[in-house]
Amino acid sequence: MFNSYRLTGPNGAGKSTLFRCVAGWMPPRRGKIRLFGQEAAAGRRAHRDGRPDLLLINDVPSFYDDMTAREHIDLVIRANNAAADTQKRIEALVEDLGIARQLDRLPSSYSRGMRQKLALSIALAARPRVMLLDEPYGPLDPDSSDVLSGALREAATDGCAMLISSHHEIAELAPDITFHLRDGALGIREL
């Protein structure tokens, strides 16, 4: 079962803002957001069985200016008490996505697509229960898009649900439900 949900809407409709609210990075103006039976709250960092409950990958991932990509990977593994095989999963993903030879560089020297690949590799290797992916395919080349689609299918098989915002169709990831955000109103179209 592939629990994928797609969020569409024009630029400025609030897709990224909705993701930040769901992730607990900011409060919604109205209403409440509940995840895993709890209200989404700022600073919430729930982990069960060594897996984070929720990860948000922004459309423009942020990294520390003075740390290499490899140092970022090590920091995330240590800070989250990641499972023993997390390092191996990240190494496999960065190899498949074509950035393995670039890990000793600062992410600030990366192209937008390379930064996206690094962020996605780290997030996927953490095996979250839910991933919010804000335009993950936007800066990726076709080969990397295929690798990402395969990695997302594998994550889904592992029990990860995903909400993916995208301006274009992603044929390999036919969503279970498509949400459309327009003028602050969220519509649902079941497929």
Z-matrix of the N, CA and C atoms (Angstrom, degrees):
N
C 1 1.449
C 2 1.522 1 108.77
N 3 1.287 2 116.99 1 127.63
C 4 1.463 3 121.86 2 -178.31
C 5 1.517 4 108.70 3 -108.42
N 6 1.319 5 116.68 4 106.24
C 7 1.458 6 122.09 5 -179.45
C 8 1.515 7 109.81 6 -88.51
N 9 1.313 8 115.94 7 77.92
C 10 1.460 9 119.02 8 178.79
C 11 1.516 10 109.10 9 -115.82
N 12 1.293 11 113.83 10 139.44
C 13 1.457 12 121.31 11 -179.57
C 14 1.516 13 107.21 12 -129.41
N 15 1.307 14 116.12 13 137.97
C 16 1.460 15 121.37 14 -178.01
C 17 1.514 16 108.65 15 -111.91
N 18 1.320 17 115.70 16 137.71
C 19 1.458 18 122.50 17 177.35
C 20 1.516 19 108.16 18 -116.44
N 21 1.327 20 116.20 19 119.79
C 22 1.455 21 121.14 20 178.18
C 23 1.521 22 109.02 21 -117.26
N 24 1.307 23 114.70 22 167.45
C 25 1.458 24 120.94 23 177.57
C 26 1.512 25 109.19 24 157.44
N 27 1.321 26 116.62 25 156.89
C 28 1.462 27 119.74 26 -179.44
C 29 1.527 28 111.22 27 -68.66
N 30 1.327 29 115.63 28 163.40
C 31 1.459 30 120.40 29 174.70
C 32 1.520 31 109.25 30 -53.66
N 33 1.328 32 115.87 31 136.50
C 34 1.457 33 120.21 32 177.83
C 35 1.516 34 114.79 33 82.74
N 36 1.330 35 117.77 34 3.98
C 37 1.470 36 120.74 35 -178.53
C 38 1.525 37 112.54 36 -73.11
N 39 1.344 38 116.95 37 -21.39
C 40 1.459 39 120.51 38 179.61
C 41 1.517 40 114.72 39 111.31
N 42 1.335 41 117.50 40 16.55
C 43 1.464 42 120.10 41 -178.88
C 44 1.531 43 111.24 42 -61.77
N 45 1.312 44 117.17 43 -48.65
C 46 1.468 45 120.45 44 -179.59
C 47 1.522 46 110.78 45 -65.34
N 48 1.322 47 117.09 46 -37.84
C 49 1.466 48 120.85 47 177.60
C 50 1.524 49 110.30 48 -63.83
N 51 1.320 50 117.23 49 -42.75
C 52 1.462 51 120.77 50 177.55
C 53 1.527 52 110.26 51 -59.61
N 54 1.322 53 117.40 52 -43.28
C 55 1.463 54 120.87 53 178.53
C 56 1.523 55 110.69 54 -60.47
N 57 1.331 56 117.23 55 -43.80
C 58 1.468 57 120.48 56 179.96
C 59 1.527 58 111.05 57 -62.95
N 60 1.318 59 116.82 58 -37.45
C 61 1.470 60 120.48 59 177.52
C 62 1.527 61 110.81 60 -67.24
N 63 1.320 62 117.28 61 -45.10
C 64 1.465 63 120.84 62 179.45
C 65 1.529 64 110.10 63 -61.62
N 66 1.334 65 117.06 64 -38.69
C 67 1.465 66 121.58 65 -179.47
C 68 1.526 67 112.46 66 -74.32
N 69 1.330 68 117.44 67 -10.05
C 70 1.455 69 120.24 68 -178.62
C 71 1.515 70 113.58 69 83.12
N 72 1.326 71 117.62 70 13.27
C 73 1.465 72 121.41 71 179.38
C 74 1.516 73 111.83 72 -78.40
N 75 1.320 74 116.04 73 -23.24
C 76 1.464 75 120.73 74 176.97
C 77 1.525 76 108.39 75 -151.91
N 78 1.333 77 117.22 76 150.79
C 79 1.462 78 119.03 77 -179.14
C 80 1.526 79 111.21 78 -80.06
N 81 1.322 80 116.93 79 147.31
C 82 1.467 81 118.66 80 174.46
C 83 1.526 82 109.58 81 -70.68
N 84 1.319 83 116.78 82 150.30
C 85 1.470 84 120.15 83 177.77
C 86 1.519 85 111.25 84 -66.64
N 87 1.317 86 115.50 85 -36.15
C 88 1.470 87 121.16 86 179.20
C 89 1.518 88 108.42 87 -138.99
N 90 1.312 89 114.35 88 153.96
C 91 1.451 90 119.62 89 175.55
C 92 1.517 91 112.85 90 77.03
N 93 1.308 92 114.98 91 -173.52
C 94 1.460 93 122.23 92 -178.81
C 95 1.518 94 109.45 93 -134.68
N 96 1.293 95 115.02 94 153.26
C 97 1.459 96 122.03 95 175.92
C 98 1.518 97 106.86 96 -119.52
N 99 1.315 98 115.71 97 126.26
C 100 1.458 99 120.67 98 -179.46
C 101 1.529 100 109.21 99 -118.35
N 102 1.328 101 114.48 100 133.94
C 103 1.459 102 122.05 101 176.31
C 104 1.517 103 108.31 102 -131.34
N 105 1.309 104 116.83 103 132.40
C 106 1.458 105 121.04 104 177.72
C 107 1.528 106 111.52 105 53.94
N 108 1.334 107 115.81 106 35.66
C 109 1.453 108 121.16 107 177.34
C 110 1.513 109 115.52 108 79.10
N 111 1.339 110 117.01 109 5.63
C 112 1.461 111 121.02 110 -179.29
C 113 1.516 112 109.49 111 -126.34
N 114 1.332 113 114.85 112 151.95
C 115 1.453 114 119.20 113 176.58
C 116 1.527 115 109.15 114 -71.20
N 117 1.340 116 116.09 115 134.24
C 118 1.465 117 120.61 116 176.67
C 119 1.519 118 107.64 117 -62.65
N 120 1.322 119 116.53 118 131.09
C 121 1.465 120 120.20 119 -176.57
C 122 1.514 121 109.76 120 -138.83
N 123 1.321 122 115.33 121 149.83
C 124 1.457 123 120.82 122 178.48
C 125 1.524 124 109.45 123 -58.92
N 126 1.315 125 115.29 124 137.69
C 127 1.453 126 120.75 125 176.65
C 128 1.522 127 114.80 126 79.37
N 129 1.306 128 118.42 127 3.28
C 130 1.462 129 121.78 128 -178.72
C 131 1.525 130 109.15 129 -69.08
N 132 1.311 131 116.89 130 122.89
C 133 1.461 132 121.81 131 179.86
C 134 1.518 133 109.21 132 -131.45
N 135 1.275 134 117.04 133 69.91
C 136 1.464 135 120.17 134 -178.27
C 137 1.526 136 110.65 135 -83.93
N 138 1.307 137 114.95 136 135.40
C 139 1.461 138 122.54 137 175.13
C 140 1.523 139 107.45 138 -132.78
N 141 1.316 140 115.87 139 140.30
C 142 1.459 141 121.51 140 172.75
C 143 1.515 142 107.43 141 -136.11
N 144 1.307 143 115.82 142 137.31
C 145 1.465 144 120.68 143 179.02
C 146 1.525 145 111.48 144 55.06
N 147 1.320 146 117.65 145 35.02
C 148 1.459 147 121.47 146 178.89
C 149 1.510 148 114.72 147 73.54
N 150 1.341 149 117.07 148 8.45
C 151 1.468 150 120.94 149 -179.12
C 152 1.519 151 109.42 150 -114.13
N 153 1.333 152 117.32 151 135.38
C 154 1.467 153 118.44 152 173.46
C 155 1.523 154 110.24 153 -69.87
N 156 1.320 155 116.05 154 146.96
C 157 1.459 156 119.50 155 177.09
C 158 1.520 157 111.23 156 -67.98
N 159 1.332 158 117.12 157 -45.42
C 160 1.462 159 119.99 158 -172.21
C 161 1.523 160 110.79 159 -145.90
N 162 1.324 161 116.27 160 137.94
C 163 1.463 162 122.16 161 173.55
C 164 1.518 163 108.94 162 -130.13
N 165 1.319 164 115.72 163 139.32
C 166 1.466 165 122.74 164 175.68
C 167 1.513 166 108.30 165 -112.26
N 168 1.325 167 116.06 166 126.53
C 169 1.460 168 121.83 167 173.34
C 170 1.520 169 106.38 168 -109.40
N 171 1.324 170 115.41 169 108.69
C 172 1.465 171 121.19 170 -179.95
C 173 1.518 172 111.65 171 -67.38
N 174 1.324 173 116.00 172 162.92
C 175 1.462 174 120.15 173 177.34
C 176 1.521 175 111.46 174 -68.07
N 177 1.327 176 117.83 175 -23.84
C 178 1.469 177 122.48 176 174.76
C 179 1.530 178 106.78 177 -128.76
N 180 1.346 179 117.43 178 89.67
C 181 1.463 180 120.12 179 -176.83
C 182 1.524 181 112.25 180 -62.28
N 183 1.326 182 115.91 181 147.47
C 184 1.467 183 122.22 182 179.62
C 185 1.523 184 110.05 183 -106.84
N 186 1.321 185 115.09 184 143.93
C 187 1.456 186 121.79 185 177.33
C 188 1.524 187 108.67 186 -137.78
N 189 1.334 188 116.55 187 157.68
C 190 1.459 189 120.81 188 175.74
C 191 1.526 190 109.24 189 -68.37
N 192 1.324 191 116.25 190 139.88
C 193 1.468 192 121.72 191 -175.60
C 194 1.524 193 113.96 192 -68.38
N 195 1.339 194 117.39 193 -28.78
C 196 1.463 195 120.34 194 -172.16
C 197 1.531 196 113.49 195 -105.72
N 198 1.325 197 117.17 196 16.75
C 199 1.461 198 120.72 197 -179.57
C 200 1.524 199 110.49 198 -122.07
N 201 1.329 200 115.57 199 138.10
C 202 1.463 201 119.65 200 175.74
C 203 1.531 202 109.48 201 -71.81
N 204 1.305 203 114.80 202 168.53
C 205 1.468 204 119.39 203 177.23
C 206 1.524 205 110.26 204 -60.53
N 207 1.319 206 116.62 205 -41.05
C 208 1.471 207 120.63 206 179.46
C 209 1.529 208 110.45 207 -62.50
N 210 1.323 209 117.31 208 -40.54
C 211 1.469 210 120.72 209 177.74
C 212 1.531 211 111.14 210 -65.29
N 213 1.326 212 117.29 211 -35.77
C 214 1.468 213 120.30 212 175.28
C 215 1.529 214 110.68 213 -62.33
N 216 1.309 215 115.87 214 -45.17
C 217 1.465 216 120.51 215 179.37
C 218 1.526 217 109.94 216 -59.35
N 219 1.339 218 116.75 217 -47.87
C 220 1.466 219 120.93 218 -179.95
C 221 1.524 220 111.45 219 -61.65
N 222 1.327 221 117.16 220 -41.16
C 223 1.465 222 121.49 221 179.56
C 224 1.526 223 111.04 222 -61.59
N 225 1.311 224 116.40 223 -46.43
C 226 1.468 225 120.42 224 -178.81
C 227 1.527 226 110.29 225 -63.35
N 228 1.306 227 117.34 226 -41.15
C 229 1.467 228 120.77 227 179.55
C 230 1.527 229 110.22 228 -63.12
N 231 1.334 230 117.21 229 -47.64
C 232 1.470 231 120.57 230 -179.02
C 233 1.522 232 111.95 231 -67.53
N 234 1.326 233 117.25 232 -44.72
C 235 1.469 234 121.30 233 -175.52
C 236 1.520 235 112.46 234 -65.24
N 237 1.306 236 117.00 235 -27.74
C 238 1.467 237 120.73 236 -176.62
C 239 1.522 238 113.59 237 -105.36
N 240 1.345 239 116.53 238 8.58
C 241 1.465 240 119.70 239 -177.26
C 242 1.527 241 110.08 240 45.35
N 243 1.309 242 114.68 241 49.61
C 244 1.464 243 121.45 242 -173.47
C 245 1.522 244 111.74 243 -62.78
N 246 1.301 245 114.49 244 155.06
C 247 1.459 246 121.54 245 177.96
C 248 1.527 247 109.87 246 -59.04
N 249 1.319 248 115.57 247 154.69
C 250 1.463 249 121.47 248 -174.90
C 251 1.522 250 113.53 249 -57.68
N 252 1.317 251 117.91 250 -32.37
C 253 1.464 252 119.87 251 -176.48
C 254 1.530 253 113.46 252 -88.33
N 255 1.332 254 117.61 253 3.33
C 256 1.466 255 120.67 254 -178.11
C 257 1.522 256 111.59 255 -61.13
N 258 1.329 257 117.59 256 -44.25
C 259 1.463 258 121.76 257 -179.96
C 260 1.527 259 110.51 258 -57.72
N 261 1.315 260 117.00 259 -44.19
C 262 1.470 261 120.78 260 -179.50
C 263 1.524 262 111.14 261 -65.45
N 264 1.338 263 116.77 262 -38.92
C 265 1.465 264 119.77 263 178.96
C 266 1.526 265 110.67 264 -65.83
N 267 1.336 266 116.96 265 -41.20
C 268 1.468 267 119.83 266 178.38
C 269 1.522 268 109.79 267 -63.66
N 270 1.324 269 117.12 268 -45.83
C 271 1.465 270 120.55 269 -179.81
C 272 1.526 271 110.99 270 -58.26
N 273 1.321 272 117.07 271 -41.94
C 274 1.468 273 120.35 272 179.12
C 275 1.526 274 110.81 273 -65.20
N 276 1.337 275 117.17 274 -42.62
C 277 1.465 276 120.14 275 -179.25
C 278 1.521 277 112.28 276 -66.65
N 279 1.345 278 117.63 277 -43.79
C 280 1.471 279 118.27 278 -179.22
C 281 1.524 280 110.74 279 -67.26
N 282 1.327 281 116.46 280 -30.51
C 283 1.471 282 119.85 281 175.10
C 284 1.527 283 109.76 282 -67.30
N 285 1.326 284 116.61 283 -49.42
C 286 1.466 285 120.89 284 -179.67
C 287 1.527 286 112.06 285 -61.43
N 288 1.334 287 116.53 286 -34.42
C 289 1.470 288 120.64 287 -178.76
C 290 1.532 289 113.00 288 -86.95
N 291 1.341 290 116.99 289 -2.01
C 292 1.460 291 120.56 290 172.94
C 293 1.518 292 116.43 291 81.64
N 294 1.345 293 118.14 292 22.61
C 295 1.471 294 118.53 293 178.81
C 296 1.529 295 112.64 294 -118.50
N 297 1.326 296 118.36 295 9.15
C 298 1.465 297 121.62 296 -176.38
C 299 1.525 298 112.17 297 -58.73
N 300 1.307 299 118.03 298 -35.64
C 301 1.472 300 120.90 299 -178.35
C 302 1.524 301 112.64 300 -79.65
N 303 1.316 302 116.31 301 -4.02
C 304 1.468 303 120.81 302 -176.62
C 305 1.531 304 112.64 303 -107.90
N 306 1.318 305 118.67 304 9.06
C 307 1.463 306 121.32 305 -172.72
C 308 1.521 307 114.36 306 -70.13
N 309 1.329 308 118.28 307 -18.81
C 310 1.462 309 119.74 308 179.23
C 311 1.524 310 112.52 309 -90.49
N 312 1.310 311 116.60 310 7.13
C 313 1.470 312 122.17 311 175.30
C 314 1.520 313 109.84 312 -96.15
N 315 1.325 314 115.45 313 159.79
C 316 1.461 315 121.00 314 173.55
C 317 1.526 316 108.81 315 -74.13
N 318 1.322 317 118.20 316 135.34
C 319 1.463 318 119.44 317 177.10
C 320 1.529 319 113.02 318 -58.19
N 321 1.331 320 117.40 319 -23.72
C 322 1.469 321 119.51 320 178.07
C 323 1.522 322 111.64 321 -64.80
N 324 1.341 323 117.44 322 -19.43
C 325 1.466 324 120.79 323 177.54
C 326 1.530 325 111.70 324 -90.21
N 327 1.318 326 117.26 325 -4.77
C 328 1.459 327 122.35 326 -179.71
C 329 1.524 328 110.87 327 -78.02
N 330 1.312 329 115.04 328 156.34
C 331 1.463 330 120.54 329 168.20
C 332 1.531 331 107.83 330 -71.94
N 333 1.312 332 116.32 331 168.41
C 334 1.472 333 120.52 332 179.15
C 335 1.532 334 110.68 333 -60.41
N 336 1.317 335 116.44 334 -41.15
C 337 1.460 336 120.35 335 178.83
C 338 1.519 337 112.60 336 -63.82
N 339 1.327 338 117.55 337 -39.78
C 340 1.462 339 120.89 338 178.63
C 341 1.526 340 111.27 339 -66.54
N 342 1.337 341 117.24 340 -39.68
C 343 1.475 342 119.99 341 176.67
C 344 1.526 343 110.06 342 -62.35
N 345 1.325 344 115.86 343 -40.45
C 346 1.468 345 119.92 344 178.72
C 347 1.529 346 110.06 345 -63.24
N 348 1.325 347 117.08 346 -42.76
C 349 1.461 348 120.96 347 179.44
C 350 1.527 349 111.28 348 -61.29
N 351 1.331 350 117.22 349 -41.85
C 352 1.460 351 121.04 350 178.88
C 353 1.526 352 110.55 351 -63.19
N 354 1.318 353 117.08 352 -48.15
C 355 1.469 354 120.90 353 -179.34
C 356 1.526 355 111.23 354 -61.85
N 357 1.312 356 117.06 355 -43.73
C 358 1.463 357 120.87 356 179.99
C 359 1.526 358 111.45 357 -65.53
N 360 1.327 359 117.38 358 -39.35
C 361 1.468 360 120.86 359 178.77
C 362 1.518 361 110.92 360 -61.25
N 363 1.326 362 116.17 361 -46.62
C 364 1.463 363 120.57 362 -179.78
C 365 1.528 364 110.28 363 -63.20
N 366 1.325 365 116.70 364 -45.67
C 367 1.470 366 120.55 365 -177.57
C 368 1.525 367 111.85 366 -65.43
N 369 1.311 368 117.07 367 -46.67
C 370 1.464 369 120.28 368 -178.61
C 371 1.524 370 111.58 369 -63.71
N 372 1.321 371 117.00 370 -37.64
C 373 1.458 372 120.27 371 -179.54
C 374 1.524 373 112.08 372 -68.07
N 375 1.327 374 117.57 373 -24.38
C 376 1.468 375 121.44 374 178.99
C 377 1.525 376 112.40 375 -73.45
N 378 1.331 377 117.69 376 -15.15
C 379 1.459 378 123.97 377 177.95
C 380 1.527 379 112.75 378 56.57
N 381 1.331 380 118.35 379 54.91
C 382 1.469 381 119.83 380 179.66
C 383 1.525 382 111.39 381 -68.28
N 384 1.320 383 115.36 382 160.26
C 385 1.462 384 120.40 383 176.14
C 386 1.525 385 110.79 384 -75.61
N 387 1.334 386 116.08 385 -33.29
C 388 1.466 387 122.19 386 179.02
C 389 1.518 388 107.94 387 -136.50
N 390 1.331 389 116.34 388 135.13
C 391 1.461 390 121.59 389 173.44
C 392 1.510 391 109.23 390 -122.47
N 393 1.327 392 115.18 391 133.77
C 394 1.456 393 122.78 392 171.65
C 395 1.518 394 105.88 393 -105.37
N 396 1.312 395 117.29 394 118.15
C 397 1.464 396 122.26 395 -175.37
C 398 1.520 397 108.72 396 -117.48
N 399 1.327 398 115.85 397 108.51
C 400 1.459 399 122.06 398 -176.67
C 401 1.527 400 109.33 399 -92.09
N 402 1.319 401 116.13 400 102.70
C 403 1.474 402 123.16 401 -179.58
C 404 1.533 403 112.05 402 53.14
N 405 1.333 404 118.76 403 52.47
C 406 1.462 405 119.36 404 -175.92
C 407 1.519 406 114.43 405 -66.74
N 408 1.326 407 117.51 406 -26.48
C 409 1.463 408 120.69 407 -177.64
C 410 1.521 409 112.96 408 -87.22
N 411 1.325 410 117.30 409 -14.44
C 412 1.462 411 121.74 410 -173.45
C 413 1.519 412 115.19 411 -47.19
N 414 1.353 413 118.69 412 -55.40
C 415 1.464 414 118.94 413 -176.02
C 416 1.525 415 114.82 414 -92.47
N 417 1.325 416 118.02 415 6.01
C 418 1.464 417 119.77 416 -174.24
C 419 1.521 418 112.86 417 -90.07
N 420 1.339 419 115.27 418 144.70
C 421 1.458 420 121.32 419 174.03
C 422 1.532 421 108.49 420 -75.62
N 423 1.346 422 117.88 421 165.70
C 424 1.476 423 120.12 422 -175.95
C 425 1.529 424 114.54 423 -57.26
N 426 1.337 425 118.22 424 -42.37
C 427 1.467 426 119.71 425 -180.00
C 428 1.522 427 111.29 426 -63.68
N 429 1.329 428 116.74 427 -43.18
C 430 1.464 429 120.73 428 179.06
C 431 1.521 430 111.08 429 -66.80
N 432 1.323 431 116.98 430 -33.97
C 433 1.468 432 120.52 431 176.35
C 434 1.524 433 110.56 432 -62.47
N 435 1.336 434 116.69 433 -40.43
C 436 1.464 435 120.51 434 177.59
C 437 1.530 436 111.07 435 -64.24
N 438 1.339 437 116.28 436 -42.74
C 439 1.468 438 120.41 437 178.07
C 440 1.529 439 109.86 438 -62.03
N 441 1.335 440 116.52 439 -44.40
C 442 1.463 441 120.13 440 179.13
C 443 1.523 442 110.97 441 -60.93
N 444 1.318 443 117.62 442 -44.13
C 445 1.467 444 120.48 443 179.27
C 446 1.525 445 111.03 444 -58.25
N 447 1.327 446 116.43 445 -43.21
C 448 1.465 447 119.98 446 177.64
C 449 1.520 448 112.18 447 -63.71
N 450 1.333 449 116.35 448 -41.68
C 451 1.468 450 120.37 449 179.19
C 452 1.526 451 111.29 450 -65.92
N 453 1.337 452 117.06 451 -37.00
C 454 1.467 453 120.14 452 178.28
C 455 1.528 454 110.89 453 -68.71
N 456 1.323 455 117.11 454 -38.94
C 457 1.471 456 119.73 455 176.11
C 458 1.529 457 110.41 456 -62.11
N 459 1.327 458 116.05 457 -41.53
C 460 1.467 459 120.48 458 178.38
C 461 1.531 460 110.67 459 -64.11
N 462 1.334 461 116.84 460 -41.93
C 463 1.470 462 120.72 461 178.05
C 464 1.524 463 110.49 462 -62.11
N 465 1.319 464 116.49 463 -39.27
C 466 1.466 465 120.47 464 179.23
C 467 1.526 466 110.60 465 -64.78
N 468 1.319 467 116.58 466 -40.60
C 469 1.462 468 120.96 467 177.02
C 470 1.524 469 110.54 468 -61.15
N 471 1.337 470 115.37 469 -30.67
C 472 1.466 471 122.12 470 179.35
C 473 1.533 472 111.87 471 -82.30
N 474 1.340 473 117.27 472 1.34
C 475 1.460 474 120.58 473 175.62
C 476 1.509 475 116.13 474 99.83
N 477 1.321 476 118.08 475 13.69
C 478 1.467 477 121.62 476 179.86
C 479 1.533 478 110.01 477 -89.65
N 480 1.324 479 115.99 478 127.23
C 481 1.465 480 121.08 479 172.67
C 482 1.524 481 107.65 480 -92.70
N 483 1.323 482 117.25 481 147.46
C 484 1.463 483 121.09 482 -175.62
C 485 1.513 484 112.19 483 -134.57
N 486 1.329 485 114.44 484 139.83
C 487 1.460 486 121.89 485 168.64
C 488 1.516 487 105.53 486 -116.45
N 489 1.323 488 116.20 487 116.98
C 490 1.462 489 122.49 488 -173.19
C 491 1.516 490 109.14 489 -118.02
N 492 1.341 491 116.28 490 121.72
C 493 1.465 492 118.43 491 173.55
C 494 1.521 493 107.75 492 -90.35
N 495 1.318 494 115.10 493 140.76
C 496 1.454 495 119.53 494 -178.14
C 497 1.517 496 109.69 495 -160.81
N 498 1.325 497 114.90 496 143.01
C 499 1.458 498 120.37 497 176.23
C 500 1.520 499 111.91 498 -89.39
N 501 1.328 500 116.63 499 -10.70
C 502 1.461 501 119.21 500 -178.48
C 503 1.523 502 110.16 501 -133.23
N 504 1.308 503 115.29 502 162.11
C 505 1.460 504 121.45 503 -179.54
C 506 1.528 505 110.09 504 -67.12
N 507 1.305 506 115.49 505 145.11
C 508 1.453 507 122.25 506 175.61
C 509 1.523 508 105.54 507 -121.41
N 510 1.317 509 115.54 508 91.33
C 511 1.465 510 121.18 509 -171.28
C 512 1.523 511 112.57 510 -57.23
N 513 1.332 512 117.16 511 -38.10
C 514 1.459 513 120.93 512 -176.71
C 515 1.518 514 112.44 513 -69.09
N 516 1.324 515 117.58 514 -18.80
C 517 1.461 516 121.73 515 -176.29
C 518 1.517 517 110.66 516 -122.70
N 519 1.296 518 116.91 517 63.95
C 520 1.463 519 120.34 518 178.70
C 521 1.526 520 108.52 519 -59.59
N 522 1.334 521 117.83 520 115.07
C 523 1.464 522 120.30 521 -175.32
C 524 1.525 523 111.97 522 -72.71
N 525 1.331 524 114.74 523 153.65
C 526 1.457 525 120.36 524 174.70
C 527 1.526 526 109.93 525 -70.46
N 528 1.318 527 116.25 526 -39.52
C 529 1.465 528 122.49 527 -179.91
C 530 1.521 529 108.43 528 -140.73
N 531 1.315 530 116.50 529 140.11
C 532 1.462 531 121.42 530 173.71
C 533 1.521 532 108.50 531 -111.23
N 534 1.323 533 115.14 532 127.98
C 535 1.460 534 122.20 533 174.52
C 536 1.521 535 107.44 534 -102.17
N 537 1.318 536 117.20 535 143.04
C 538 1.460 537 120.71 536 176.00
C 539 1.525 538 108.35 537 -125.49
N 540 1.326 539 115.53 538 124.97
C 541 1.459 540 122.14 539 -178.90
C 542 1.520 541 109.05 540 -106.11
N 543 1.336 542 115.74 541 124.59
C 544 1.464 543 120.17 542 179.30
C 545 1.520 544 107.90 543 -148.87
N 546 1.332 545 115.21 544 127.14
C 547 1.467 546 121.35 545 178.12
C 548 1.527 547 112.03 546 51.49
N 549 1.319 548 116.84 547 40.07
C 550 1.456 549 121.25 548 177.08
C 551 1.510 550 115.20 549 79.68
N 552 1.318 551 117.80 550 -0.75
C 553 1.468 552 121.21 551 -179.98
C 554 1.522 553 109.37 552 -106.40
N 555 1.319 554 115.99 553 134.79
C 556 1.452 555 122.01 554 -178.63
C 557 1.520 556 109.54 555 -106.35
N 558 1.311 557 116.06 556 120.28
C 559 1.461 558 121.51 557 177.42
C 560 1.509 559 109.92 558 -107.53
N 561 1.316 560 117.37 559 155.84
C 562 1.460 561 122.77 560 -178.75
C 563 1.520 562 109.28 561 -125.02
N 564 1.328 563 114.57 562 135.52
C 565 1.458 564 120.78 563 175.25
C 566 1.524 565 107.37 564 -129.35
N 567 1.310 566 117.96 565 109.99
C 568 1.464 567 121.42 566 178.57
C 569 1.515 568 109.28 567 -80.02
N 570 1.308 569 114.77 568 142.46
C 571 1.466 570 120.85 569 -179.09
C 572 1.506 571 110.92 570 -105.33
